[in-house]
């Protein structure tokens, strides 16, 4: 059994816009790193997303919860990676913050 790492990334976008930006960020990741990932599966439901990422023989499960003032990201680290949980939290927060900085959609 591993360790679940959870990070709250604050924002002032509202839940819907935060979700839209994270969706766009995940799509960009698929385009950029798709060949290096054995799995990148996201199951969206309302203001929640379950994520499975597979690379280098490891599979990581996680989730996004989109709240009005933060995105809660959780990731289950296998026991071998649990010892770097603090570093993982920092990386998760940084990557999520970058997704939240994506521009809003163009006005029609």
HELIX and SHEET records of a PDB file:
HELIX    1   1 UNK A   15  UNK A   33  1                                  19    
HELIX    2   2 UNK A   82  UNK A   84  5                                   3    
HELIX    3   3 UNK A   85  UNK A  100  1                                  16    
SHEET    1   A 5 UNK A   3  UNK A  10  0                                        
SHEET    2   A 5 UNK A  70  UNK A  77 -1                                        
SHEET    3   A 5 UNK A  58  UNK A  66 -1                                        
SHEET    4   A 5 UNK A  48  UNK A  55 -1                                        
SHEET    5   A 5 UNK A  39  UNK A  45 -1                                        
END                                                                             
